[in-house]
Amino acid sequence: MKLIIHGGFFSESSTSDETKKAKQEAMSSIVLASFDYLKSHSALETVVYAVSLLEDDPLFNAGIGSQIQSDGKIRMSAALMDGGSMKMSGVINIEEVKNPIQVASVLMKEDDRIVGGEGATRYAREHGFEVFSTEIPQRRAEFEAKVKANGQGTVGCVAIDAEGKIAVATSTGGKGFEIPGRISDSATVAGNYANSFCGVSLTGVGEDIVSGAVAAKIVTRVTDGFTIEEAFQKTFAELKPFDGFAGAIGIDYRGNIYHMDSHPKMVFASFDGNEVEVFE
């Protein structure tokens, strides 16, 4: 049993040392709580649990604390993938729910598993998700001042359980000031992908991640015999011609954990039952 989580990129010079420390402490706490949960739950259940905790923390750009789009509204996206069944479910541009990843989890049982916009929000209401504003004062102040705080904020988790099953979940509050209707990478196979060989979650600039088909490429390469390190290295090398901005976490079927970013200051935490690693 192992898991790794990410909390997006620090916003370079605008992120204080105090905020960085708070994020690192939050990541450490969440990865430990999630590993404890993994002891008695499947990888699929655990990634939803871990990402829900990240969505609940206003330090991160997902769920509570999500960015505001150019029309003044918050729209969030999230996705979940079960490596064993190869089923993916997700919501795109959902509004006023506390935990988009939990809506994605409910969708896993449907034939239509990725739902967007008004349909996603309506589905959430029909399945007991109450109206909940994820806006925090900091985001409104940034919006009114036209300050784009951090366009590379996404959270995610990859886990492998005691049965060797892999799952991945990813959630984002968007990049801020985007055109309403923009689709991020988080609810696509570029940003969130898993099979029985590997699972990968991304953060960064969604357009770059989609252009590089990053998560799907890494997982496919591991499936085809690359080591997880080789798969990450080759895929990230393919981002260089257009200076792609991305960070990724992954676990393979042997339990190897790997992470990589094309630009510095991405925050991760992993736990293998022995030692917590929190890094940026």
Phi, psi and omega in degrees: 000128178209156172206158177220143178233158171226156182235024178084187180266144168292147183273056175044235189290341184277354180264121182285161176299326180295318179292319178301315180296319180297319179295317180296319178294320178296318179298318179298315180296317183290321181293325178291316179297322182289323177293321176299320177295320181300333181301330183236014180221165179285166176300320181298314178295323184290320180294326175294317179299311182297315181292327175299318178297320178292322177295329182283347183262116183293355175291339186248153183271071176194141184060231178297126182099008180295156180288160179256134181279175190297338179265010176090003181252155176259128175227131188240159178224149180203154179211157183223139176221133178262112183297331181288311182273348185061027176266136176237140176225154182189166174235143181234127178056044175279149183239145169053051166232147183289319185230090177305326182296331179286328174293317177301323180295319178295322180296341182302334182275352184271160171286322177264102193255351176236117188233142184234163171058222183301326180296322179293316180295318179297318178301318179299314180298318182294341182247027168088008178273113185285160176297128182214123177276123179265008181286138173242155183306324181300317181293320179295320179296319178297319181296314182293330178272000182057041178256118178271103190288313185197101182276005182242037184259117177210154175238157180195167179212140170236136181221151170234128187264185184297337179268003180081012179275141184248141174215160181216145176220146183217142180214142181218149173261010177090179183263350180089132178065015180287163176295129177305132183102347176303140179250125179276178177281342194299327180257029175236168180287353175284330185251350187203107185207146179204150166219198182285352181261330188195154172226142184219136174236141185243157166217162180135210177273115186304320181297322178292320181294319177294317179300326180269355183045046198297304185298314181298321179296314182299311182297318179297320181292322175296318178301324183275002173115354175293151166289161180297324177296314179298320181296317178295312184300315182293318182293319179290330176298329180284352175275339187298321181303331177243021177051048182298135183257107184206154172221144185218151172235150180202159173223136176259177186292345175272356181089010176286131179257138178215150176214153181200147172223152180274344177224153185285172171079035171264140184256129181228161168210139178225160178209132180244015181098350181240314187217134175276134172241123176239127186213162176219000000 
